């Protein structure tokens, strides 16, 4: 069974810790990963809106 998802080891600049202690991935990481996970990420470069379930960027 093939898994098309890339598994990347986070590097410097790929994420930061929020004041609450959560890991927040940056646009840099999302672009390296190469696809949108449709989770409504704060720094999504693909323009996905979780509330509308639509993409605003092309």
mmCIF file as Biopython writes it, N, C-alpha, C and O atoms, coordinates in Angstrom:
data_model
#
loop_
_atom_site.group_PDB
_atom_site.id
_atom_site.type_symbol
_atom_site.label_atom_id
_atom_site.label_alt_id
_atom_site.label_comp_id
_atom_site.label_asym_id
_atom_site.label_entity_id
_atom_site.label_seq_id
_atom_site.pdbx_PDB_ins_code
_atom_site.Cartn_x
_atom_site.Cartn_y
_atom_site.Cartn_z
_atom_site.occupancy
_atom_site.B_iso_or_equiv
_atom_site.auth_seq_id
_atom_site.auth_asym_id
_atom_site.pdbx_PDB_model_num
ATOM 1   N N  . UNK A ? 1  ? 0.845   -1.178 0.000  1.0 0.0 1  A 1 
ATOM 2   C CA . UNK A ? 1  ? 0.000   0.000  0.000  1.0 0.0 1  A 1 
ATOM 3   C C  . UNK A ? 1  ? 0.893   1.244  0.000  1.0 0.0 1  A 1 
ATOM 4   O O  . UNK A ? 1  ? 1.738   1.390  0.884  1.0 0.0 1  A 1 
ATOM 5   N N  . UNK A ? 2  ? 0.723   2.130  -0.962 1.0 0.0 2  A 1 
ATOM 6   C CA . UNK A ? 2  ? 1.527   3.342  -1.064 1.0 0.0 2  A 1 
ATOM 7   C C  . UNK A ? 2  ? 0.907   4.470  -0.262 1.0 0.0 2  A 1 
ATOM 8   O O  . UNK A ? 2  ? -0.310  4.654  -0.258 1.0 0.0 2  A 1 
ATOM 9   N N  . UNK A ? 3  ? 1.762   5.226  0.419  1.0 0.0 3  A 1 
ATOM 10  C CA . UNK A ? 3  ? 1.321   6.387  1.174  1.0 0.0 3  A 1 
ATOM 11  C C  . UNK A ? 3  ? 1.850   7.622  0.453  1.0 0.0 3  A 1 
ATOM 12  O O  . UNK A ? 3  ? 3.057   7.863  0.475  1.0 0.0 3  A 1 
ATOM 13  N N  . UNK A ? 4  ? 0.978   8.421  -0.192 1.0 0.0 4  A 1 
ATOM 14  C CA . UNK A ? 4  ? 1.449   9.572  -0.963 1.0 0.0 4  A 1 
ATOM 15  C C  . UNK A ? 4  ? 1.901   10.747 -0.112 1.0 0.0 4  A 1 
ATOM 16  O O  . UNK A ? 4  ? 2.489   11.691 -0.640 1.0 0.0 4  A 1 
ATOM 17  N N  . UNK A ? 5  ? 1.644   10.719 1.187  1.0 0.0 5  A 1 
ATOM 18  C CA . UNK A ? 5  ? 1.997   11.844 2.053  1.0 0.0 5  A 1 
ATOM 19  C C  . UNK A ? 5  ? 3.489   11.817 2.381  1.0 0.0 5  A 1 
ATOM 20  O O  . UNK A ? 5  ? 4.066   10.763 2.650  1.0 0.0 5  A 1 
ATOM 21  N N  . UNK A ? 6  ? 4.099   13.007 2.352  1.0 0.0 6  A 1 
ATOM 22  C CA . UNK A ? 6  ? 5.500   13.137 2.729  1.0 0.0 6  A 1 
ATOM 23  C C  . UNK A ? 6  ? 5.595   13.205 4.242  1.0 0.0 6  A 1 
ATOM 24  O O  . UNK A ? 6  ? 4.789   13.872 4.891  1.0 0.0 6  A 1 
ATOM 25  N N  . UNK A ? 7  ? 6.568   12.523 4.799  1.0 0.0 7  A 1 
ATOM 26  C CA . UNK A ? 7  ? 6.839   12.643 6.222  1.0 0.0 7  A 1 
ATOM 27  C C  . UNK A ? 7  ? 8.165   13.383 6.335  1.0 0.0 7  A 1 
ATOM 28  O O  . UNK A ? 7  ? 9.214   12.861 5.956  1.0 0.0 7  A 1 
ATOM 29  N N  . UNK A ? 8  ? 8.108   14.595 6.855  1.0 0.0 8  A 1 
ATOM 30  C CA . UNK A ? 8  ? 9.283   15.445 6.958  1.0 0.0 8  A 1 
ATOM 31  C C  . UNK A ? 8  ? 9.679   15.626 8.409  1.0 0.0 8  A 1 
ATOM 32  O O  . UNK A ? 8  ? 8.828   15.793 9.282  1.0 0.0 8  A 1 
ATOM 33  N N  . UNK A ? 9  ? 10.970  15.592 8.656  1.0 0.0 9  A 1 
ATOM 34  C CA . UNK A ? 9  ? 11.465  15.911 9.982  1.0 0.0 9  A 1 
ATOM 35  C C  . UNK A ? 9  ? 11.563  17.429 10.076 1.0 0.0 9  A 1 
ATOM 36  O O  . UNK A ? 9  ? 12.281  18.045 9.288  1.0 0.0 9  A 1 
ATOM 37  N N  . UNK A ? 10 ? 10.855  18.047 11.023 1.0 0.0 10 A 1 
ATOM 38  C CA . UNK A ? 10 ? 10.896  19.516 11.120 1.0 0.0 10 A 1 
ATOM 39  C C  . UNK A ? 10 ? 12.308  20.038 11.348 1.0 0.0 10 A 1 
ATOM 40  O O  . UNK A ? 10 ? 13.074  19.491 12.142 1.0 0.0 10 A 1 
ATOM 41  N N  . UNK A ? 11 ? 12.631  21.109 10.630 1.0 0.0 11 A 1 
ATOM 42  C CA . UNK A ? 11 ? 13.920  21.769 10.745 1.0 0.0 11 A 1 
ATOM 43  C C  . UNK A ? 11 ? 13.706  23.175 11.298 1.0 0.0 11 A 1 
ATOM 44  O O  . UNK A ? 11 ? 12.568  23.609 11.477 1.0 0.0 11 A 1 
ATOM 45  N N  . UNK A ? 12 ? 14.791  23.880 11.565 1.0 0.0 12 A 1 
ATOM 46  C CA . UNK A ? 12 ? 14.696  25.242 12.079 1.0 0.0 12 A 1 
ATOM 47  C C  . UNK A ? 12 ? 13.891  26.109 11.122 1.0 0.0 12 A 1 
ATOM 48  O O  . UNK A ? 12 ? 14.130  26.096 9.914  1.0 0.0 12 A 1 
ATOM 49  N N  . UNK A ? 13 ? 12.941  26.859 11.660 1.0 0.0 13 A 1 
ATOM 50  C CA . UNK A ? 13 ? 12.097  27.725 10.855 1.0 0.0 13 A 1 
ATOM 51  C C  . UNK A ? 13 ? 10.822  27.064 10.369 1.0 0.0 13 A 1 
ATOM 52  O O  . UNK A ? 13 ? 9.976   27.727 9.769  1.0 0.0 13 A 1 
ATOM 53  N N  . UNK A ? 14 ? 10.664  25.763 10.618 1.0 0.0 14 A 1 
ATOM 54  C CA . UNK A ? 14 ? 9.463   25.050 10.175 1.0 0.0 14 A 1 
ATOM 55  C C  . UNK A ? 14 ? 8.298   25.220 11.142 1.0 0.0 14 A 1 
ATOM 56  O O  . UNK A ? 14 ? 7.143   25.044 10.754 1.0 0.0 14 A 1 
ATOM 57  N N  . UNK A ? 15 ? 8.586   25.555 12.382 1.0 0.0 15 A 1 
ATOM 58  C CA . UNK A ? 15 ? 7.509   25.734 13.356 1.0 0.0 15 A 1 
ATOM 59  C C  . UNK A ? 15 ? 7.997   26.607 14.508 1.0 0.0 15 A 1 
ATOM 60  O O  . UNK A ? 15 ? 9.194   26.852 14.664 1.0 0.0 15 A 1 
ATOM 61  N N  . UNK A ? 16 ? 7.056   27.061 15.293 1.0 0.0 16 A 1 
ATOM 62  C CA . UNK A ? 16 ? 7.372   27.760 16.534 1.0 0.0 16 A 1 
ATOM 63  C C  . UNK A ? 16 ? 6.370   27.305 17.577 1.0 0.0 16 A 1 
ATOM 64  O O  . UNK A ? 16 ? 5.326   26.742 17.247 1.0 0.0 16 A 1 
ATOM 65  N N  . UNK A ? 17 ? 6.691   27.549 18.825 1.0 0.0 17 A 1 
ATOM 66  C CA . UNK A ? 17 ? 5.781   27.186 19.907 1.0 0.0 17 A 1 
ATOM 67  C C  . UNK A ? 17 ? 4.916   28.380 20.258 1.0 0.0 17 A 1 
ATOM 68  O O  . UNK A ? 17 ? 5.419   29.488 20.443 1.0 0.0 17 A 1 
ATOM 69  N N  . UNK A ? 18 ? 3.618   28.153 20.350 1.0 0.0 18 A 1 
ATOM 70  C CA . UNK A ? 18 ? 2.682   29.204 20.728 1.0 0.0 18 A 1 
ATOM 71  C C  . UNK A ? 18 ? 2.820   29.442 22.241 1.0 0.0 18 A 1 
ATOM 72  O O  . UNK A ? 18 ? 3.418   28.628 22.943 1.0 0.0 18 A 1 
ATOM 73  N N  . UNK A ? 19 ? 2.270   30.548 22.736 1.0 0.0 19 A 1 
ATOM 74  C CA . UNK A ? 19 ? 2.308   30.789 24.190 1.0 0.0 19 A 1 
ATOM 75  C C  . UNK A ? 19 ? 1.650   29.663 24.998 1.0 0.0 19 A 1 
ATOM 76  O O  . UNK A ? 19 ? 1.979   29.451 26.165 1.0 0.0 19 A 1 
ATOM 77  N N  . UNK A ? 20 ? 0.725   28.952 24.364 1.0 0.0 20 A 1 
ATOM 78  C CA . UNK A ? 20 ? 0.055   27.828 25.044 1.0 0.0 20 A 1 
ATOM 79  C C  . UNK A ? 20 ? 0.883   26.547 24.995 1.0 0.0 20 A 1 
ATOM 80  O O  . UNK A ? 20 ? 0.531   25.553 25.630 1.0 0.0 20 A 1 
ATOM 81  N N  . UNK A ? 21 ? 1.993   26.570 24.235 1.0 0.0 21 A 1 
ATOM 82  C CA . UNK A ? 21 ? 2.871   25.407 24.156 1.0 0.0 21 A 1 
ATOM 83  C C  . UNK A ? 21 ? 2.623   24.495 22.969 1.0 0.0 21 A 1 
ATOM 84  O O  . UNK A ? 21 ? 3.206   23.413 22.894 1.0 0.0 21 A 1 
ATOM 85  N N  . UNK A ? 22 ? 1.766   24.910 22.031 1.0 0.0 22 A 1 
ATOM 86  C CA . UNK A ? 22 ? 1.497   24.102 20.849 1.0 0.0 22 A 1 
ATOM 87  C C  . UNK A ? 22 ? 2.518   24.380 19.754 1.0 0.0 22 A 1 
ATOM 88  O O  . UNK A ? 22 ? 3.039   25.492 19.663 1.0 0.0 22 A 1 
ATOM 89  N N  . UNK A ? 23 ? 2.805   23.398 18.935 1.0 0.0 23 A 1 
ATOM 90  C CA . UNK A ? 23 ? 3.682   23.562 17.793 1.0 0.0 23 A 1 
ATOM 91  C C  . UNK A ? 23 ? 2.855   24.133 16.639 1.0 0.0 23 A 1 
ATOM 92  O O  . UNK A ? 23 ? 1.849   23.540 16.250 1.0 0.0 23 A 1 
ATOM 93  N N  . UNK A ? 24 ? 3.260   25.256 16.100 1.0 0.0 24 A 1 
ATOM 94  C CA . UNK A ? 24 ? 2.553   25.898 15.001 1.0 0.0 24 A 1 
ATOM 95  C C  . UNK A ? 24 ? 3.463   25.895 13.774 1.0 0.0 24 A 1 
ATOM 96  O O  . UNK A ? 24 ? 4.501   26.557 13.762 1.0 0.0 24 A 1 
ATOM 97  N N  . UNK A ? 25 ? 3.073   25.154 12.755 1.0 0.0 25 A 1 
ATOM 98  C CA . UNK A ? 25 ? 3.896   25.041 11.552 1.0 0.0 25 A 1 
ATOM 99  C C  . UNK A ? 25 ? 3.804   26.315 10.723 1.0 0.0 25 A 1 
ATOM 100 O O  . UNK A ? 25 ? 2.741   26.924 10.607 1.0 0.0 25 A 1 
ATOM 101 N N  . UNK A ? 26 ? 4.935   26.705 10.150 1.0 0.0 26 A 1 
ATOM 102 C CA . UNK A ? 26 ? 5.027   27.918 9.349  1.0 0.0 26 A 1 
ATOM 103 C C  . UNK A ? 26 ? 4.708   27.628 7.885  1.0 0.0 26 A 1 
ATOM 104 O O  . UNK A ? 26 ? 4.601   26.473 7.472  1.0 0.0 26 A 1 
ATOM 105 N N  . UNK A ? 27 ? 4.559   28.704 7.113  1.0 0.0 27 A 1 
ATOM 106 C CA . UNK A ? 27 ? 4.327   28.560 5.675  1.0 0.0 27 A 1 
ATOM 107 C C  . UNK A ? 27 ? 5.470   27.775 5.039  1.0 0.0 27 A 1 
ATOM 108 O O  . UNK A ? 27 ? 5.242   26.970 4.136  1.0 0.0 27 A 1 
ATOM 109 N N  . UNK A ? 28 ? 6.691   28.003 5.504  1.0 0.0 28 A 1 
ATOM 110 C CA . UNK A ? 28 ? 7.866   27.287 4.998  1.0 0.0 28 A 1 
ATOM 111 C C  . UNK A ? 28 ? 7.657   25.776 5.070  1.0 0.0 28 A 1 
ATOM 112 O O  . UNK A ? 28 ? 7.923   25.064 4.102  1.0 0.0 28 A 1 
ATOM 113 N N  . UNK A ? 29 ? 7.185   25.290 6.211  1.0 0.0 29 A 1 
ATOM 114 C CA . UNK A ? 29 ? 6.972   23.858 6.387  1.0 0.0 29 A 1 
ATOM 115 C C  . UNK A ? 29 ? 5.859   23.353 5.465  1.0 0.0 29 A 1 
ATOM 116 O O  . UNK A ? 29 ? 5.999   22.310 4.826  1.0 0.0 29 A 1 
ATOM 117 N N  . UNK A ? 30 ? 4.766   24.093 5.404  1.0 0.0 30 A 1 
ATOM 118 C CA . UNK A ? 30 ? 3.642   23.655 4.562  1.0 0.0 30 A 1 
ATOM 119 C C  . UNK A ? 30 ? 4.063   23.551 3.094  1.0 0.0 30 A 1 
ATOM 120 O O  . UNK A ? 30 ? 3.675   22.606 2.406  1.0 0.0 30 A 1 
ATOM 121 N N  . UNK A ? 31 ? 4.845   24.505 2.616  1.0 0.0 31 A 1 
ATOM 122 C CA . UNK A ? 31 ? 5.300   24.463 1.232  1.0 0.0 31 A 1 
ATOM 123 C C  . UNK A ? 31 ? 6.242   23.292 0.989  1.0 0.0 31 A 1 
ATOM 124 O O  . UNK A ? 31 ? 6.194   22.676 -0.076 1.0 0.0 31 A 1 
ATOM 125 N N  . UNK A ? 32 ? 7.099   22.972 1.958  1.0 0.0 32 A 1 
ATOM 126 C CA . UNK A ? 32 ? 7.987   21.808 1.814  1.0 0.0 32 A 1 
ATOM 127 C C  . UNK A ? 32 ? 7.179   20.519 1.771  1.0 0.0 32 A 1 
ATOM 128 O O  . UNK A ? 32 ? 7.501   19.591 1.029  1.0 0.0 32 A 1 
ATOM 129 N N  . UNK A ? 33 ? 6.120   20.478 2.582  1.0 0.0 33 A 1 
ATOM 130 C CA . UNK A ? 33 ? 5.273   19.278 2.624  1.0 0.0 33 A 1 
ATOM 131 C C  . UNK A ? 33 ? 4.568   19.081 1.289  1.0 0.0 33 A 1 
ATOM 132 O O  . UNK A ? 33 ? 4.431   17.952 0.817  1.0 0.0 33 A 1 
ATOM 133 N N  . UNK A ? 34 ? 4.120   20.175 0.680  1.0 0.0 34 A 1 
ATOM 134 C CA . UNK A ? 34 ? 3.606   20.094 -0.679 1.0 0.0 34 A 1 
ATOM 135 C C  . UNK A ? 34 ? 2.120   19.869 -0.854 1.0 0.0 34 A 1 
ATOM 136 O O  . UNK A ? 34 ? 1.671   19.693 -1.987 1.0 0.0 34 A 1 
ATOM 137 N N  . UNK A ? 35 ? 1.338   19.866 0.204  1.0 0.0 35 A 1 
ATOM 138 C CA . UNK A ? 35 ? -0.112  19.695 0.065  1.0 0.0 35 A 1 
ATOM 139 C C  . UNK A ? 35 ? -0.812  20.306 1.270  1.0 0.0 35 A 1 
ATOM 140 O O  . UNK A ? 35 ? -0.195  20.533 2.310  1.0 0.0 35 A 1 
ATOM 141 N N  . UNK A ? 36 ? -2.091  20.565 1.123  1.0 0.0 36 A 1 
ATOM 142 C CA . UNK A ? 36 ? -2.897  21.120 2.204  1.0 0.0 36 A 1 
ATOM 143 C C  . UNK A ? 36 ? -3.553  19.973 2.971  1.0 0.0 36 A 1 
ATOM 144 O O  . UNK A ? 36 ? -4.107  19.051 2.372  1.0 0.0 36 A 1 
ATOM 145 N N  . UNK A ? 37 ? -3.486  20.039 4.297  1.0 0.0 37 A 1 
ATOM 146 C CA . UNK A ? 37 ? -4.089  18.995 5.131  1.0 0.0 37 A 1 
ATOM 147 C C  . UNK A ? 37 ? -5.545  19.300 5.475  1.0 0.0 37 A 1 
ATOM 148 O O  . UNK A ? 37 ? -6.224  18.477 6.089  1.0 0.0 37 A 1 
ATOM 149 N N  . UNK A ? 38 ? -6.026  20.476 5.083  1.0 0.0 38 A 1 
ATOM 150 C CA . UNK A ? 38 ? -7.399  20.915 5.318  1.0 0.0 38 A 1 
ATOM 151 C C  . UNK A ? 38 ? -7.768  20.927 6.798  1.0 0.0 38 A 1 
ATOM 152 O O  . UNK A ? 38 ? -8.887  20.573 7.171  1.0 0.0 38 A 1 
ATOM 153 N N  . UNK A ? 39 ? -6.817  21.336 7.638  1.0 0.0 39 A 1 
ATOM 154 C CA . UNK A ? 39 ? -7.063  21.449 9.070  1.0 0.0 39 A 1 
ATOM 155 C C  . UNK A ? 39 ? -7.254  22.895 9.508  1.0 0.0 39 A 1 
ATOM 156 O O  . UNK A ? 39 ? -7.458  23.158 10.694 1.0 0.0 39 A 1 
ATOM 157 N N  . UNK A ? 40 ? -7.192  23.830 8.573  1.0 0.0 40 A 1 
ATOM 158 C CA . UNK A ? 40 ? -7.351  25.241 8.911  1.0 0.0 40 A 1 
ATOM 159 C C  . UNK A ? 40 ? -6.121  25.827 9.575  1.0 0.0 40 A 1 
ATOM 160 O O  . UNK A ? 40 ? -6.242  26.644 10.488 1.0 0.0 40 A 1 
ATOM 161 N N  . UNK A ? 41 ? -4.950  25.428 9.135  1.0 0.0 41 A 1 
ATOM 162 C CA . UNK A ? 41 ? -3.691  25.883 9.737  1.0 0.0 41 A 1 
ATOM 163 C C  . UNK A ? 41 ? -3.548  27.400 9.651  1.0 0.0 41 A 1 
ATOM 164 O O  . UNK A ? 41 ? -3.952  28.023 8.669  1.0 0.0 41 A 1 
ATOM 165 N N  . UNK A ? 42 ? -2.974  27.973 10.686 1.0 0.0 42 A 1 
ATOM 166 C CA . UNK A ? 42 ? -2.782  29.415 10.804 1.0 0.0 42 A 1 
ATOM 167 C C  . UNK A ? 42 ? -1.957  29.986 9.651  1.0 0.0 42 A 1 
ATOM 168 O O  . UNK A ? 42 ? -2.238  31.093 9.193  1.0 0.0 42 A 1 
ATOM 169 N N  . UNK A ? 43 ? -0.958  29.264 9.176  1.0 0.0 43 A 1 
ATOM 170 C CA . UNK A ? 43 ? -0.050  29.760 8.136  1.0 0.0 43 A 1 
ATOM 171 C C  . UNK A ? 43 ? -0.204  29.000 6.816  1.0 0.0 43 A 1 
ATOM 172 O O  . UNK A ? 43 ? 0.772   28.820 6.088  1.0 0.0 43 A 1 
ATOM 173 N N  . UNK A ? 44 ? -1.407  28.562 6.509  1.0 0.0 44 A 1 
ATOM 174 C CA . UNK A ? 44 ? -1.647  27.784 5.286  1.0 0.0 44 A 1 
ATOM 175 C C  . UNK A ? 44 ? -1.374  28.621 4.034  1.0 0.0 44 A 1 
ATOM 176 O O  . UNK A ? 44 ? -2.034  29.639 3.822  1.0 0.0 44 A 1 
ATOM 177 N N  . UNK A ? 45 ? -0.410  28.208 3.201  1.0 0.0 45 A 1 
ATOM 178 C CA . UNK A ? 45 ? -0.128  28.949 1.975  1.0 0.0 45 A 1 
ATOM 179 C C  . UNK A ? 45 ? -1.084  28.590 0.842  1.0 0.0 45 A 1 
ATOM 180 O O  . UNK A ? 45 ? -1.030  29.184 -0.235 1.0 0.0 45 A 1 
ATOM 181 N N  . UNK A ? 46 ? -1.953  27.622 1.088  1.0 0.0 46 A 1 
ATOM 182 C CA . UNK A ? 46 ? -2.863  27.150 0.039  1.0 0.0 46 A 1 
ATOM 183 C C  . UNK A ? 46 ? -4.216  27.848 0.091  1.0 0.0 46 A 1 
ATOM 184 O O  . UNK A ? 46 ? -5.043  27.653 -0.800 1.0 0.0 46 A 1 
ATOM 185 N N  . UNK A ? 47 ? -4.455  28.659 1.122  1.0 0.0 47 A 1 
ATOM 186 C CA . UNK A ? 47 ? -5.676  29.446 1.200  1.0 0.0 47 A 1 
ATOM 187 C C  . UNK A ? 47 ? -6.908  28.679 1.628  1.0 0.0 47 A 1 
ATOM 188 O O  . UNK A ? 47 ? -8.025  29.087 1.310  1.0 0.0 47 A 1 
ATOM 189 N N  . UNK A ? 48 ? -6.736  27.578 2.341  1.0 0.0 48 A 1 
ATOM 190 C CA . UNK A ? 48 ? -7.894  26.795 2.767  1.0 0.0 48 A 1 
ATOM 191 C C  . UNK A ? 48 ? -8.601  27.472 3.941  1.0 0.0 48 A 1 
ATOM 192 O O  . UNK A ? 48 ? -7.958  27.925 4.888  1.0 0.0 48 A 1 
ATOM 193 N N  . UNK A ? 49 ? -9.922  27.535 3.867  1.0 0.0 49 A 1 
ATOM 194 C CA . UNK A ? 49 ? -10.737 28.095 4.936  1.0 0.0 49 A 1 
ATOM 195 C C  . UNK A ? 49 ? -11.573 26.956 5.514  1.0 0.0 49 A 1 
ATOM 196 O O  . UNK A ? 49 ? -12.453 26.419 4.842  1.0 0.0 49 A 1 
ATOM 197 N N  . UNK A ? 50 ? -11.294 26.595 6.755  1.0 0.0 50 A 1 
ATOM 198 C CA . UNK A ? 50 ? -11.982 25.467 7.385  1.0 0.0 50 A 1 
ATOM 199 C C  . UNK A ? 50 ? -13.476 25.725 7.574  1.0 0.0 50 A 1 
ATOM 200 O O  . UNK A ? 50 ? -14.275 24.790 7.521  1.0 0.0 50 A 1 
ATOM 201 N N  . UNK A ? 51 ? -13.859 26.982 7.792  1.0 0.0 51 A 1 
ATOM 202 C CA . UNK A ? 51 ? -15.261 27.314 8.011  1.0 0.0 51 A 1 
ATOM 203 C C  . UNK A ? 51 ? -16.099 27.135 6.751  1.0 0.0 51 A 1 
ATOM 204 O O  . UNK A ? 51 ? -17.243 26.688 6.823  1.0 0.0 51 A 1 
ATOM 205 N N  . UNK A ? 52 ? -15.527 27.487 5.584  1.0 0.0 52 A 1 
ATOM 206 C CA . UNK A ? 52 ? -16.271 27.376 4.334  1.0 0.0 52 A 1 
ATOM 207 C C  . UNK A ? 52 ? -15.919 26.114 3.548  1.0 0.0 52 A 1 
ATOM 208 O O  . UNK A ? 52 ? -16.596 25.771 2.579  1.0 0.0 52 A 1 
ATOM 209 N N  . UNK A ? 53 ? -14.855 25.425 3.971  1.0 0.0 53 A 1 
ATOM 210 C CA . UNK A ? 53 ? -14.359 24.237 3.277  1.0 0.0 53 A 1 
ATOM 211 C C  . UNK A ? 53 ? -13.981 24.547 1.825  1.0 0.0 53 A 1 
ATOM 212 O O  . UNK A ? 53 ? -14.202 23.737 0.924  1.0 0.0 53 A 1 
ATOM 213 N N  . UNK A ? 54 ? -13.402 25.745 1.617  1.0 0.0 54 A 1 
ATOM 214 C CA . UNK A ? 54 ? -13.016 26.164 0.265  1.0 0.0 54 A 1 
ATOM 215 C C  . UNK A ? 54 ? -11.614 26.764 0.286  1.0 0.0 54 A 1 
ATOM 216 O O  . UNK A ? 54 ? -11.094 27.157 1.331  1.0 0.0 54 A 1 
ATOM 217 N N  . UNK A ? 55 ? -11.027 26.820 -0.895 1.0 0.0 55 A 1 
ATOM 218 C CA . UNK A ? 55 ? -9.720  27.428 -1.075 1.0 0.0 55 A 1 
ATOM 219 C C  . UNK A ? 55 ? -9.913  28.824 -1.664 1.0 0.0 55 A 1 
ATOM 220 O O  . UNK A ? 55 ? -10.705 29.012 -2.587 1.0 0.0 55 A 1 
ATOM 221 N N  . UNK A ? 56 ? -9.179  29.808 -1.120 1.0 0.0 56 A 1 
ATOM 222 C CA . UNK A ? 56 ? -9.293  31.169 -1.628 1.0 0.0 56 A 1 
ATOM 223 C C  . UNK A ? 56 ? -8.113  31.545 -2.517 1.0 0.0 56 A 1 
ATOM 224 O O  . UNK A ? 56 ? -8.215  32.481 -3.309 1.0 0.0 56 A 1 
ATOM 225 N N  . UNK A ? 57 ? -6.991  30.827 -2.397 1.0 0.0 57 A 1 
ATOM 226 C CA . UNK A ? 57 ? -5.824  31.071 -3.253 1.0 0.0 57 A 1 
ATOM 227 C C  . UNK A ? 57 ? -5.770  30.020 -4.339 1.0 0.0 57 A 1 
ATOM 228 O O  . UNK A ? 57 ? -6.318  28.928 -4.187 1.0 0.0 57 A 1 
ATOM 229 N N  . UNK A ? 58 ? -5.124  30.344 -5.412 1.0 0.0 58 A 1 
ATOM 230 C CA . UNK A ? 58 ? -5.005  29.358 -6.500 1.0 0.0 58 A 1 
ATOM 231 C C  . UNK A ? 58 ? -3.616  28.849 -6.607 1.0 0.0 58 A 1 
ATOM 232 O O  . UNK A ? 58 ? -3.329  28.014 -7.465 1.0 0.0 58 A 1 
#
